[in-house]
Amino acid sequence: MVVTGKEPVTSSGLLLFTFCSLSFGRQTTSDPDMSSAEVVLGFLEEAESWRLRSPQFPSKVGGKPAWLSQRGLPSLSGLECEICRLPLAFLLQVYAPISGQDRSFHRTLFLFCCRTPECYSRNDNRCMKVFRSQLPRRNEFYPYEPPPEDEPPNNPEEDQSVLSGVKLCWVCGCPGNKACSRCHAVTYCGKHHQTLHWKHTHKKECCKEASTATTSSLLFPESELVTEPEEEEEEKDTKEDEEKEEEGESTQRSTDVPSLADTLAETDLEEMAMHETEDNKVFQRFKKKISPEPHQVLRYSRGGSPLWVSSQHIPSDADIPPCTCGAKRTFEFQVMPQLLNSLSVDSTGASIDWGTLAVYTCSISCNHDDQYCPEFIWKQDFSSDQHTQIKHTQ
């Protein structure tokens, strides 16, 4: 059942309001059981633009970030690709508050990625960043009560270039203090985005009144992330039944693996995975798990375990660094390869790509001095054999 509306919900004995229309749930403060953590799936859905703004506490993909806290935003250097040093593009945000913890009554995770295909070395996460922001229910930015269901009156396209005195980049919506030297009306995060905007539209608009709404080729298409609990898989009576189901899977359902950008048939994917027995087992499990909901773009399970696409490059506990506060980081959600189909990226040549992106966050969800806290992302690609064959096919 998709979560809709802002009705009171009961969690940990407390009556709570669902502040966003499509929250990834109010997780409890206690450490979740790793073996039984519920999985919530994320799907893309079109939505009116006002529903994807900060006062609505959205979960969304693309567009500009709908910042939660309006203070302590990530620094410009913190939002650069560690490989090419160009500004990262906003990919998605997940609203995931924690019940029973006042400091995390509102809580959102923000994921950014590089748009440069050459930065996507296999299993290298330096082209991506993730940040966490949280606020208590009573805070200086948002009302105590949930936002209304109806569209706010007046100014539906509010100016997003300024946030509580913090100037934002006109192109990407990230902090930007560099103003146009001619009109001084728009600001940028750096020279790169200023140049892009000048070439694209600002050369004609400079010193004229421009619309507060702007689009950019740097931005990914904007969609709302809607949620639905994953249904428990029925137990199979025999191993033979499982094998039979896997053999007939390609004829029953066309499961999309967007990292291949729709250029390969299901049989090609299976042939790639067959090279390694263990890889095949993991890959088949991945396909089988997502087959009931092949359009899922995100899997949320705080304290649970990721669904890996390959038996290679799976992190050990030692590979996941602790939070800056010293607490252990635990898995919270993963981004699926299906999302790539909706990002309007080049699929025939070099392109951004991943098998899955696993996000690990502070287990106690610390305040980090009221700053946006950097968290950790693990990028897993398809196995070497799969990757090589994909390149030859494209």
C-alpha positions, 0 to 999 in steps of 0.5 A, spaced: 500 500 500 502 506 498 503 511 503 499 517 502 496 523 506 498 526 513 494 522 517 496 520 524 500 514 525 502 509 531 510 508 532 513 505 538 507 507 542 507 514 540 502 518 536 505 521 530 504 525 524 507 523 517 509 530 515 511 528 508 506 525 503 510 519 501 515 518 507 520 512 508 517 511 514 518 513 522 524 508 524 525 507 531 531 509 535 533 502 537 537 498 532 533 494 527 534 487 527 538 485 521 535 479 519 528 482 519 528 489 517 522 491 513 524 493 506 520 499 503 520 500 495 521 507 492 518 508 485 517 514 481 511 518 480 510 525 477 508 530 481 506 538 481 512 542 483 510 545 489 509 538 492 517 537 491 519 543 495 522 544 502 515 545 506 512 539 504 518 534 506 519 531 499 522 524 497 524 525 490 529 524 484 532 530 480 531 537 479 534 542 485 535 539 492 529 541 497 534 542 503 531 541 509 535 545 514 537 552 511 543 552 515 550 548 515 549 546 508 554 542 505 560 547 502 562 548 495 568 543 496 564 538 499 559 538 493 565 537 488 567 530 484 573 528 487 576 525 481 574 531 476 573 537 481 567 539 477 560 540 481 556 534 483 549 534 480 543 533 485 541 525 484 535 524 489 533 525 497 530 521 501 525 523 507 526 518 513 525 521 520 526 517 526 521 516 531 522 517 539 528 521 537 526 529 537 533 531 534 531 527 528 523 528 527 525 531 520 530 527 517 532 527 510 538 524 506 541 527 500 545 524 494 549 527 489 553 524 483 558 527 478 555 528 470 562 526 467 562 519 465 569 518 465 569 519 473 565 512 473 571 507 474 568 501 476 567 500 483 569 507 485 565 512 489 569 518 489 564 521 484 558 521 489 557 524 495 551 523 500 549 528 506 544 527 512 540 533 515 535 533 521 531 537 525 526 537 531 519 538 530 519 545 533 524 548 529 526 555 526 524 553 519 517 550 519 511 550 522 510 545 528 503 542 525 504 538 518 503 542 512 496 543 508 494 538 503 492 543 498 497 548 494 499 554 498 496 560 496 500 565 491 507 565 489 507 557 487 513 558 483 517 561 489 524 564 489 529 558 490 535 562 489 535 564 496 534 560 503 534 564 509 539 568 507 544 563 504 544 564 496 543 558 492 546 557 485 541 559 480 543 552 476 544 547 481 540 549 487 547 548 491 550 554 496 553 559 491 555 566 493 559 568 486 554 573 483 553 575 476 558 581 475 553 585 470 546 584 473 548 581 480 541 578 480 543 571 480 548 567 484 552 561 482 556 555 486 562 557 481 565 559 475 563 552 471 555 553 472 556 561 471 559 559 464 554 554 463 548 559 465 551 564 461 551 560 454 545 557 455 540 563 457 543 568 461 546 572 456 540 574 453 536 575 460 542 579 464 539 585 466 532 583 465 527 580 470 528 573 469 523 568 471 524 564 478 523 558 475 529 555 471 531 548 468 538 546 466 541 541 462 545 539 468 539 537 472 536 530 472 528 530 470 524 531 477 519 526 480 517 524 486 519 518 490 513 514 492 513 508 497 510 501 498 512 496 503 515 490 499 511 484 500 514 477 503 516 472 498 513 466 499 517 460 501 518 455 495 517 447 497 523 445 493 529 447 490 527 444 484 521 449 484 526 455 485 530 452 479 524 452 474 522 459 476 529 462 474 529 458 468 522 461 466 523 468 468 525 471 462 519 468 458 514 471 464 517 478 465 522 482 462 526 485 468 529 492 466 536 493 468 538 500 466 545 500 467 545 496 460 540 502 457 536 497 454 541 495 449 541 487 451 536 482 451 534 478 457 538 472 455 544 476 454 544 478 461 543 471 463 549 469 459 554 474 462 552 472 469 553 465 467 561 466 467 562 465 474 558 460 478 557 465 485 556 471 480 550 467 477 547 465 484 547 473 486 545 475 480 539 471 479 537 472 486 537 480 485 533 478 479 528 474 482 528 479 488 526 485 484 521 481 479 515 482 483 516 490 482 521 491 476 520 498 476 523 499 483 528 505 483 530 504 491 530 500 497 530 502 504 531 498 510 535 502 515 539 496 519 537 491 514 542 489 508 543 491 501 541 487 495 547 486 491 548 485 484 554 481 484 558 477 488 564 481 487 566 488 491 561 487 497 564 491 503 566 488 510 564 491 516 572 494 516 570 497 509 564 502 512 568 508 516 564 510 522 561 517 522 565 523 524 562 522 531 565 516 532 558 511 532 558 506 527 555 507 520 549 502 518 546 500 511 540 505 510 538 504 503 540 503 496 539 506 489 537 501 484 540 500 476 533 501 474 533 509 476 538 510 470 533 509 465 529 515 468 535 520 468 535 522 461 543 520 460 546 517 454 546 510 454 549 508 447 556 511 449 560 513 455 555 514 461 554 514 468 553 507 471 552 503 477 550 496 479 547 499 485 549 504 490 548 502 498 548 508 503 550 507 510 549 512 515 550 514 522 547 509 527 545 514 532 543 519 527 548 524 531 546 532 530 553 533 527 553 540 530 547 542 526 551 542 520 549 537 514 553 531 516 557 527 510 555 519 510 558 514 506 556 511 499 558 504 497 558 503 489 558 496 486 558 495 479 557 489 475 562 484 475 568 484 471 566 479 465 559 483 465 562 490 464 567 487 459 561 484 455 557 490 456 562 495 453 563 490 447 556 490 446 555 498 446 
